[in-house]
Amino acid sequence: MTQVRPQRFRLLRRLMALGLEVSPQVFAVVSFLAGLVMLASAATPAIGGRLDTLLRVAPPFLIDLSHFAASLAGFALILLSAGLWRRRRGALWAAVVVLLAGVAFSLLKGLEWEEAVELAIIATLLIPCKPAFDRRSRLAEPLSPFWLLMLVAAVVATLWLGFFVYRDVAYSDELWWTFLTDRQASGFLRGGLAVALLTVLVVARSLISAPGAKSHGPASASDVAVAAEIIARADHAVPEALLATLGDKALLFSPSGESVLAYRVIGRRWIAMGEPAGPRNERVALLWAFATLADSYGGAPVFYSVGEGLLGDLATLGLAVRKVGESAVIDLQTFSLEGKARQNLRTAVSRAEREGATFELLPPGSASPLAEPLKSVSDAWLAPHEGSEKAFSLGRFDTDYLDRSPLAVVRQNGRVVAFANLMPGRGAAPMIAVDLMRHVEDAPPGVMDYLFVRAIQWARAEGFAAFDLGMAPLSGLEDRRLSPVFARVGALVFEEGGALYGFQGLRAFKAKFGPVWTPRFIAAPPSTPLAFALLDVALLTSGGWLGMLGLKRRA
């Protein structure tokens, strides 16, 4: 008997803890329903002769004002239900205040004592659940698409109910300003109009706002320097990790300060560029920290351009994954210029050197001394493209950034005619990748083939295991009957979107080096449309709509 009681107590404590854990979601639903009831009550006539009884003790203006306030309180409860679901402390106390105010409004607008009792009970039960609401409040947090849909549905339903109930009323301009004693329909019209306008404002703000974008903007120069040090000493870092030092992203560091993840906020999506750099045993924790941070602002975590090695960890986070392209990765142990398939590369190398081209691989820190000739090449390359520098997933011409990595340079008669920076990865079998590539128009034909061949040979001599020529966007997506819509549309764009972007031409250029095509992925919560997330990546990379459409010009 003495053993049974402790077991029962432990079971009871566990049940109570579980109840407290789910209470925010329970009260979010209850709050939403209570708000819906208040809106429906404000949209329909008072019960029986209660209004006549109330008129004996309360002035008409107070009754009419309470009717209007009850509509706003119902709307506020629906709005606050989203905050309760997200465990916001501020939403808890705001809901309690609105519920208690709703008790008064329900009584003063038509002696709706049943409704008042329900609201009072909800407020009484909500207060003891305060420990479950452990998240800091964020003022004017936008609603997610799901809650926006629920809000609009609730408002539309109650407006329809009101117009249906008062369908036999002869509407006139007087209904907008006469008191409740003249027409109960007037109270519904005023309250309905206010709720409808508030709904439009909430929807518009939620759709255009970017929660956390201001407080999580580009990292400071000191943080960028710390990130560069972490990447340099990391036991695992993909080549794209160097993009964290561009200065255009926010940075999230692990508690130990040994890992870093770069990201940007656009709209409701928090988009991480690539994989975390740092010890492997900190990787999952940093992924969770990023997802939790995004969720705390009402955003959705998105991971772009991740490899197969990270998919298991992303599945642990419950994210949906889609392929977005393929990287052209050269196995440096097997790469060779021999054979018929490499004839064009041999020809390009021979011709470039006959025309006086020389290759040089410069160490980090070499961009600043060559800033002027490198900028001339960069400007000459950008001019015919009539565009501006890219960002986020691609490097840009910035000597501070270029100084952080080795620099491949091609000269002709002493003049710099082409260059590319190389991003070295870290790990047991390190990979190095090409990033920024520029050349002048009058460079020897095939100059970039020559640069890549010599850079590949240098990387093999330095002990790298693989050389990444970069991703071919939308490559490898298949248009099959059972394929996801995302993949089928992507395959169509890859095949037919040559006017927008040279998808097939880019893949064909990289294919001549005989790479292994390695899939790259995007991951996000199942509720996040991955097509829109990929569009956000394109906007970040291109610098907005003008850049993506080729209408943005260099400053």
Secondary structure as GFF3:
##gff-version 3
##sequence-region A 1 555
A	DSSP	alpha_helix	4	42	.	.	.	ID=ss1
A	DSSP	alpha_helix	50	55	.	.	.	ID=ss2
A	DSSP	alpha_helix	60	85	.	.	.	ID=ss3
A	DSSP	alpha_helix	89	110	.	.	.	ID=ss4
A	DSSP	alpha_helix	113	126	.	.	.	ID=ss5
A	DSSP	three_ten_helix	127	132	.	.	.	ID=ss6
A	DSSP	alpha_helix	145	165	.	.	.	ID=ss7
A	DSSP	three_ten_helix	173	176	.	.	.	ID=ss8
A	DSSP	alpha_helix	184	208	.	.	.	ID=ss9
A	DSSP	alpha_helix	221	233	.	.	.	ID=ss10
A	DSSP	three_ten_helix	239	246	.	.	.	ID=ss11
A	DSSP	beta_strand	250	253	.	.	.	ID=ss12
A	DSSP	beta_strand	260	266	.	.	.	ID=ss13
A	DSSP	beta_strand	269	273	.	.	.	ID=ss14
A	DSSP	three_ten_helix	280	282	.	.	.	ID=ss15
A	DSSP	alpha_helix	283	296	.	.	.	ID=ss16
A	DSSP	beta_strand	300	306	.	.	.	ID=ss17
A	DSSP	three_ten_helix	308	310	.	.	.	ID=ss18
A	DSSP	alpha_helix	311	316	.	.	.	ID=ss19
A	DSSP	beta_strand	320	331	.	.	.	ID=ss20
A	DSSP	three_ten_helix	340	342	.	.	.	ID=ss21
A	DSSP	alpha_helix	343	354	.	.	.	ID=ss22
A	DSSP	beta_strand	357	362	.	.	.	ID=ss23
A	DSSP	alpha_helix	371	385	.	.	.	ID=ss24
A	DSSP	alpha_helix	399	402	.	.	.	ID=ss25
A	DSSP	beta_strand	407	412	.	.	.	ID=ss26
A	DSSP	beta_strand	415	424	.	.	.	ID=ss27
A	DSSP	beta_strand	431	439	.	.	.	ID=ss28
A	DSSP	alpha_helix	447	461	.	.	.	ID=ss29
A	DSSP	beta_strand	466	473	.	.	.	ID=ss30
A	DSSP	alpha_helix	485	496	.	.	.	ID=ss31
A	DSSP	alpha_helix	503	511	.	.	.	ID=ss32
A	DSSP	beta_strand	516	524	.	.	.	ID=ss33
A	DSSP	alpha_helix	530	542	.	.	.	ID=ss34
A	DSSP	alpha_helix	545	548	.	.	.	ID=ss35
###
